[in-house]
Amino acid sequence: MWPDSVSLEGMTFGTLLPRLPAKPRVAVLERDEAGYVPHSYEQLAAAYLAVGDDKAARNVQLAKQRRRGTLRLYGKVWGYLQDYAVGYGFRPMRAAGWLVALTLAGSLAYQARPPQPLKPGEAPPFNPPFHTLDLLPPIIDFGQEKAFRPTGAYQWLAYTLILAGWVLATTIVAGVTRAVSRSQPRVTASRGV
């Protein structure tokens, strides 16, 4: 039983007994009288990693990101977008889902109204899926984007796909980086929670 208000600044986790999912322990962190204390979330995540519970560690890190309430409006909007789209990078498979969905949407849109070639007679045959893939991930170049120029609303679709591609690529890189660094837990012994 925990009181309604706790002070956890500087606390570390030596053991996690009884074995519980992350949610009830995160609820205790949210009761800290100091408000948002990132160190507590880091310590709890490290303790879960130390016992091999990667899923619980990711859930704690996700809760930490969601709890950051001191951001300005643009930071909060970006945070909500990151949370919804890819779970702040802790749910990288969502990024793959978004890439597939955006590729399908762009392909259908450009199939309905193919853009005109920049240099008629020199452009390769137009291919809607490859044109969309040229726009989405920032590392792929099939030559479609450079050969065709959409106009009107389709140009705005191209801008949206390019922006989404950068956001998703950044998130995937962050997710891979987290996966690699997860193998190094930082736990020090203290009182158990």
Protein Blocks (a to p, Z undefined) as FASTA:
>chain_A
ZZfbdcfehiacfbdcddddfklmmmmmmmpmnlpafklmmmmmmmmmmnopaklmmmmm
mmmmmmmmmbcfklmmmmmmmmmmnonopammlmmmmmmmmmmmmmmmmmmmccddfbgh
jaccddfklmmmmmmpmkbcehlmmmpccehjllmmmmmmmmmmmmmmmmmmmmmmmmmm
mmmccddddddZZ
